[in-house]
Amino acid sequence: MVLQTKTPSRVELVKRAADVVPLLRERSLWIDENRRLPDDVIAALEDSGLLKMQLPTQYGGYESDARSLVDVHAELAKGDNSAAFCVSVWALLNWMAGLWPDSVQEEVFGANPNARVCGTLALGGTAARVDGGWLFNGSWRFNSAVLHSHWKITAAMADDGSGPVTALIPVPDFRIVDDWHTNGLPGSGSVTTVAENVFVPAERVIATMDFFTDQCKSETNKVKPGYQVPMLVTSTAATAGQLIGSAKYVLETFLDRLDGRSITYTDYTSQREAPVTHLQVGEAALLIEEAETRAHLFADLITEKMRTNEEWTQQERVRSRVQLGRVAQLCKQAVDIIAMASGGSSIFREVPITRVQRDVHAVSIHALTHPGTNIELYGRVLCGLEPNTPYL
């Protein structure tokens, strides 16, 4: 089935995200308590069309630009971090599924234009060659959004010594282990999945390193500029927005709570009038502005390189990693400042400030987001050394 859809503008997509925010805020405590997204949130996201932002256009997707990803995911994070994180996962992994051969995409998206793909390239098992394909065995942790996904991208080490391979596997083929009991992003449902002699046809299995070299196996998509962008560059665009929106939400909540608040055990009867508050708010706001500006500039670079069809250099790939790390660092600093300024009442569960702080911390220590890892990588290359990772 091949569909063609007009891509909504960035303004329209952000408005659609804003329309979902009240529901996300209303359901945020339920999401945390139940460690998953409720059916009404999934339905609202489907109805909004936001899950199609990185779906191939031939299946009714929008193939939206990088800045749209940043701004839409930022808007959703003003409602609920776990929901925004799941949407960012689906954006990246639906795009990544477009790198598989056309016949595989037809299997994934042809019968279900709302198909959602999750997954990770972290190795968690083995793959054995058999007639017609591979047998996958193992367990994989941190499968964000898998509870509401139809397919999962799964990496394993080939048993023939050829290196890691990555497969597209239907989610029902896995056994789910309900072990996601966490302080951060509880509603992302990032449970462990287990494969026990799961057969995967050969056409659904790709050498993992191909995603960093000859990444697109689709005859339809390989001519599109968007599918020539390196995978982890797309990941930066998909992930950065949630951090920015989270920081904005914390600052907005803090300012909304100022009226009538004093600073306990001081002479300040109005927190709004205390100079310390002005310093805290000003510093946090500047950090958020710097993070958003950095994310937008990098998103615009992606768009420009797509326009000119320029190849991404190693230096630019490294800069992609450090952009995400820096955005995480700046947003976490902003959130921590406001959380410290928010007083003891902010620890109540109905106040989103410390909940968002917890979630931003969880995103910031993700292996591909971690500021320390990414800044070290950047400094290493500036010192004239080769990157210490193939994940660029």
C-alpha positions as CSV (number, residue, x, y, z in Angstrom):
1,M,0.0,0.0,0.0
2,V,1.5,3.3,-1.0
3,L,0.1,6.6,0.3
4,Q,1.1,10.2,-0.3
5,T,0.4,12.9,2.3
6,K,1.0,16.6,2.4
7,T,3.5,17.5,5.1
8,P,2.0,19.8,7.7
9,S,3.9,22.9,8.5
10,R,6.1,23.2,11.6
11,V,3.6,25.7,13.1
12,E,0.7,23.3,12.5
13,L,2.7,20.3,14.0
14,V,3.6,22.3,17.1
15,K,0.0,23.4,17.5
16,R,-1.1,19.8,17.3
17,A,1.4,18.9,20.0
18,A,0.1,21.8,22.2
19,D,-3.4,20.5,21.8
20,V,-2.3,17.2,23.4
21,V,-0.5,18.8,26.3
22,P,-3.6,19.2,28.6
23,L,-4.4,15.5,28.3
24,L,-0.7,14.6,29.1
25,R,-0.7,16.8,32.2
26,E,-4.0,15.3,33.3
27,R,-2.7,11.8,32.9
28,S,0.9,12.3,34.1
29,L,0.4,10.8,37.6
30,W,-1.4,7.8,36.1
31,I,1.4,7.4,33.6
32,D,4.0,7.3,36.5
33,E,2.0,5.0,38.7
34,N,1.2,2.5,35.9
35,R,4.6,2.7,34.2
36,R,3.1,3.0,30.7
37,L,1.0,5.3,28.5
38,P,-2.7,5.0,28.8
39,D,-4.9,4.1,25.8
40,D,-6.4,7.6,25.6
41,V,-2.9,9.2,25.2
42,I,-2.0,6.7,22.5
43,A,-5.2,7.5,20.7
44,A,-4.7,11.2,21.0
45,L,-1.1,10.9,19.6
46,E,-2.4,8.8,16.7
47,D,-5.2,11.3,16.0
48,S,-2.7,14.2,16.1
49,G,-0.6,12.7,13.3
50,L,2.5,13.4,15.2
51,L,3.6,9.8,15.1
52,K,3.9,10.2,11.3
53,M,6.6,12.9,11.4
54,Q,9.4,10.4,10.5
55,L,7.3,7.9,8.6
56,P,8.3,7.5,4.9
57,T,6.0,9.6,2.7
58,Q,5.0,6.6,0.6
59,Y,3.2,5.3,3.7
60,G,1.5,8.5,4.5
61,G,4.3,10.0,6.6
62,Y,5.5,13.5,6.7
63,E,9.3,13.2,6.7
64,S,9.4,16.4,8.7
65,D,12.5,18.5,9.0
66,A,14.8,18.5,12.0
67,R,13.7,21.7,13.6
68,S,10.1,20.4,13.5
69,L,11.3,17.4,15.5
70,V,13.0,19.6,18.1
71,D,10.0,21.9,18.5
72,V,7.3,19.3,18.6
73,H,9.1,17.1,21.1
74,A,9.7,20.2,23.2
75,E,6.0,21.0,23.2
76,L,5.0,17.5,24.2
77,A,7.5,17.5,27.1
78,K,5.5,20.4,28.6
79,G,2.8,17.8,29.1
80,D,4.6,14.6,30.2
81,N,8.2,13.5,29.8
82,S,7.6,9.8,29.5
83,A,5.1,10.4,26.6
84,A,7.5,12.9,24.9
85,F,10.3,10.3,25.3
86,C,8.2,7.6,23.7
87,V,7.3,9.9,20.8
88,S,11.0,10.8,20.2
89,V,11.8,7.0,20.2
90,W,9.1,6.3,17.6
91,A,10.3,9.3,15.5
92,L,13.9,8.0,15.3
93,L,13.1,4.3,15.0
94,N,10.3,4.7,12.4
95,W,12.9,6.7,10.4
96,M,15.4,4.0,10.9
97,A,13.0,1.3,9.7
98,G,13.0,3.3,6.5
99,L,16.6,2.2,6.0
100,W,15.5,-1.4,5.4
101,P,14.7,-2.8,2.0
102,D,11.4,-1.8,0.4
103,S,9.9,-5.2,0.9
104,V,10.6,-5.1,4.6
105,Q,9.1,-1.6,4.9
106,E,6.0,-2.9,3.2
107,E,5.7,-5.6,5.8
108,V,6.1,-3.0,8.6
109,F,4.1,-0.1,7.4
110,G,2.0,-1.3,4.5
111,A,-0.9,-2.7,6.5
112,N,-0.6,-0.3,9.4
113,P,0.0,3.4,8.7
114,N,0.1,3.9,12.5
115,A,2.9,1.3,13.0
116,R,5.3,2.2,15.7
117,V,8.9,0.9,15.8
118,C,11.1,0.9,18.9
119,G,14.5,-0.6,19.7
120,T,18.1,-0.1,20.4
121,L,21.5,-1.0,18.9
122,A,22.8,-2.2,22.2
123,L,23.9,-5.8,22.0
124,G,21.9,-8.2,24.2
125,G,22.1,-11.6,22.6
126,T,23.2,-13.8,19.7
127,A,22.1,-14.5,16.2
128,A,22.7,-17.8,14.5
129,R,22.5,-18.3,10.7
130,V,19.9,-20.9,9.6
131,D,18.3,-21.7,6.3
132,G,16.5,-18.5,5.1
133,G,17.5,-16.3,8.0
134,W,18.6,-16.1,11.6
135,L,17.7,-17.4,15.0
136,F,17.8,-14.7,17.7
137,N,18.3,-15.5,21.4
138,G,19.0,-13.2,24.3
139,S,17.6,-10.4,26.4
140,W,17.6,-6.7,25.9
141,R,17.0,-4.0,28.5
142,F,15.9,-0.4,28.1
143,N,13.3,-1.0,25.4
144,S,11.6,2.3,25.7
145,A,8.0,2.5,24.2
146,V,7.9,-1.3,23.5
147,L,4.6,-1.7,25.3
148,H,2.9,0.3,22.6
149,S,5.1,-0.6,19.6
150,H,4.5,-3.1,16.8
151,W,8.1,-3.8,15.8
152,K,11.4,-3.7,17.6
153,I,14.9,-3.0,16.1
154,T,17.2,-5.5,17.9
155,A,21.0,-6.0,17.7
156,A,22.8,-9.2,18.5
157,M,26.3,-10.7,17.9
158,A,26.4,-13.1,14.9
159,D,27.7,-16.5,16.0
160,D,29.8,-16.9,12.9
161,G,32.2,-14.2,13.8
162,S,31.0,-11.7,11.3
163,G,30.1,-9.1,13.9
164,P,26.9,-7.5,15.2
165,V,23.7,-7.7,13.2
166,T,20.5,-5.8,13.6
167,A,17.0,-7.1,12.9
168,L,13.4,-5.8,12.6
169,I,11.3,-8.2,14.7
170,P,7.6,-8.0,15.6
171,V,7.1,-7.2,19.3
172,P,4.8,-10.2,19.9
173,D,7.8,-12.4,19.1
174,F,9.4,-11.4,22.4
175,R,8.6,-12.3,25.9
176,I,8.2,-9.2,28.0
177,V,9.7,-9.0,31.5
178,D,7.9,-6.4,33.6
179,D,11.0,-5.0,35.4
180,W,10.8,-1.3,34.7
181,H,10.7,0.1,38.3
182,T,12.6,3.3,38.1
183,N,12.9,6.9,39.4
184,G,13.2,8.4,36.0
185,L,10.9,8.1,33.0
186,P,8.7,5.5,34.6
187,G,5.9,5.9,32.1
188,S,8.2,5.0,29.1
189,G,7.7,1.3,29.9
190,S,11.3,0.5,29.0
191,V,11.0,-3.1,30.1
192,T,13.3,-6.0,29.2
193,T,12.5,-8.2,26.2
194,V,13.6,-11.8,25.7
195,A,14.0,-13.7,22.4
196,E,13.9,-17.5,22.6
197,N,14.8,-19.0,19.2
198,V,13.0,-16.3,17.3
199,F,13.3,-16.8,13.5
200,V,14.0,-13.7,11.5
201,P,14.0,-13.8,7.7
202,A,17.3,-12.8,6.1
203,E,15.9,-9.7,4.5
204,R,15.0,-8.3,7.9
205,V,18.6,-8.6,9.2
206,I,21.3,-6.0,8.4
207,A,25.0,-5.8,9.5
208,T,24.9,-3.2,12.3
209,M,28.0,-1.3,11.0
210,D,26.1,-0.7,7.7
211,F,24.1,1.8,9.6
212,F,27.2,3.9,10.0
213,T,28.4,3.5,6.4
214,D,26.1,2.3,3.6
215,Q,23.1,2.8,5.7
216,C,20.1,2.8,3.4
217,K,19.0,-0.4,1.7
218,S,15.7,1.0,0.4
219,E,15.7,1.8,-3.3
220,T,12.8,4.2,-2.7
221,N,14.4,6.1,0.3
222,K,18.0,6.1,-0.6
223,V,17.5,8.9,-3.1
224,K,15.8,11.1,-0.5
225,P,18.2,13.5,1.3
226,G,16.6,12.7,4.7
227,Y,17.8,9.1,4.5
228,Q,21.3,10.1,3.7
229,V,21.6,11.9,7.1
230,P,23.7,9.8,9.5
231,M,21.6,7.8,12.0
232,L,23.0,9.4,15.1
233,V,22.6,12.9,13.6
234,T,18.9,12.1,13.3
235,S,19.0,10.9,16.8
236,T,20.3,14.3,18.0
237,A,17.3,16.0,16.4
238,A,14.8,13.5,17.8
239,T,16.1,13.7,21.4
240,A,17.1,17.3,22.0
241,G,13.6,18.8,22.0
242,Q,12.4,16.8,24.9
243,L,15.1,18.2,27.2
244,I,14.4,21.8,26.1
245,G,10.6,21.4,26.6
246,S,11.2,19.9,30.1
247,A,13.3,22.8,31.2
248,K,10.7,25.3,29.9
249,Y,7.9,23.5,31.7
250,V,9.8,23.6,35.0
251,L,10.5,27.3,34.7
252,E,6.8,28.0,33.7
253,T,5.6,26.0,36.7
254,F,7.9,27.9,39.0
255,L,6.7,31.2,37.8
256,D,3.1,30.1,38.1
257,R,3.6,29.2,41.7
258,L,5.2,32.5,42.8
259,D,2.1,34.4,43.8
260,G,1.7,34.4,47.6
261,R,4.9,32.5,48.3
262,S,7.4,33.6,50.8
263,I,10.9,32.2,51.5
264,T,10.5,30.4,54.8
265,Y,12.7,31.3,57.7
266,T,13.7,34.6,56.0
267,D,12.4,38.1,56.0
268,Y,11.3,37.7,52.4
269,T,7.5,37.7,52.4
270,S,7.4,37.5,48.6
271,Q,9.7,35.1,46.8
272,R,8.9,37.1,43.6
273,E,10.6,40.2,45.0
274,A,13.7,38.5,46.4
275,P,16.9,39.2,44.5
276,V,18.0,35.6,44.8
277,T,14.9,34.6,42.9
278,H,15.8,37.0,40.1
279,L,19.2,35.5,39.8
280,Q,17.8,32.0,39.8
281,V,15.2,32.7,37.2
282,G,17.5,34.7,35.0
283,E,20.3,32.1,35.0
284,A,17.8,29.2,34.3
285,A,16.2,31.2,31.5
286,L,19.5,31.9,29.8
287,L,20.6,28.3,30.0
288,I,17.3,27.2,28.4
289,E,17.7,29.9,25.6
290,E,21.3,28.7,25.0
291,A,20.2,25.1,24.7
292,E,17.3,25.9,22.3
293,T,19.5,28.1,20.2
294,R,22.2,25.3,20.0
295,A,19.5,22.7,19.0
296,H,18.0,25.0,16.4
297,L,21.3,25.9,14.8
298,F,22.2,22.2,14.5
299,A,18.8,21.4,13.1
300,D,19.2,24.1,10.5
301,L,22.6,22.6,9.6
302,I,20.9,19.3,9.0
303,T,18.4,20.9,6.7
304,E,21.1,22.8,4.8
305,K,23.2,19.8,4.3
306,M,20.2,17.9,3.0
307,R,19.6,20.8,0.6
308,T,23.1,20.7,-0.8
309,N,23.5,16.9,-0.5
310,E,26.9,17.3,1.2
311,E,28.5,14.3,2.9
312,W,28.8,14.4,6.6
313,T,32.4,14.6,7.8
314,Q,33.7,12.8,10.8
315,Q,34.1,16.1,12.6
316,E,30.4,17.0,11.9
317,R,29.3,13.6,13.2
318,V,31.3,14.1,16.4
319,R,29.7,17.6,16.7
320,S,26.3,16.0,16.5
321,R,27.1,13.9,19.5
322,V,28.4,16.9,21.5
323,Q,25.4,19.0,20.6
324,L,23.1,16.6,22.3
325,G,25.4,16.2,25.3
326,R,25.6,20.0,25.6
327,V,21.9,20.5,25.3
328,A,21.4,17.9,28.1
329,Q,24.0,19.6,30.3
330,L,22.4,23.1,29.9
331,C,18.8,21.9,30.4
332,K,19.8,19.8,33.5
333,Q,21.5,22.8,35.0
334,A,18.5,25.0,34.4
335,V,16.1,22.4,35.9
336,D,18.4,21.9,38.9
337,I,18.5,25.6,39.6
338,I,14.7,25.9,39.6
339,A,14.2,22.8,41.6
340,M,16.5,24.1,44.3
341,A,14.6,27.4,44.3
342,S,11.2,25.7,44.5
343,G,11.1,25.0,48.2
344,G,9.9,21.9,50.1
345,S,6.4,22.0,48.8
346,S,7.7,21.1,45.3
347,I,8.4,17.5,46.4
348,F,4.6,16.7,46.5
349,R,3.8,14.5,43.6
350,E,1.1,16.8,42.1
351,V,3.8,19.5,41.6
352,P,5.6,18.6,38.3
353,I,9.0,20.3,39.1
354,T,10.8,17.5,40.9
355,R,9.2,14.9,38.7
356,V,10.5,16.6,35.6
357,Q,13.9,17.0,37.3
358,R,14.0,13.2,37.8
359,D,13.1,12.6,34.2
360,V,15.7,15.1,32.8
361,H,18.4,13.3,34.9
362,A,17.3,10.0,33.4
363,V,17.6,11.3,29.8
364,S,20.9,13.0,30.6
365,I,22.6,9.7,31.6
366,H,21.5,7.8,28.5
367,A,24.6,6.4,26.9
368,L,24.2,8.5,23.7
369,T,23.2,11.7,25.6
370,H,25.6,11.8,28.5
371,P,27.4,15.2,28.6
372,G,30.6,13.8,29.9
373,T,30.9,11.1,27.3
374,N,30.1,13.4,24.4
375,I,32.2,16.3,25.5
376,E,35.2,14.1,26.1
377,L,34.7,12.7,22.5
378,Y,34.7,16.2,21.2
379,G,37.8,17.2,23.1
380,R,39.6,14.1,22.0
381,V,39.0,14.8,18.3
382,L,40.1,18.5,18.8
383,C,43.3,17.1,20.3
384,G,44.0,15.3,17.0
385,L,43.1,11.8,18.1
386,E,40.7,9.4,16.4
387,P,37.2,9.0,18.0
388,N,37.1,6.2,20.5
389,T,33.7,4.9,19.2
390,P,32.3,3.8,15.9
391,Y,28.9,5.3,17.0
392,L,29.0,8.5,14.9
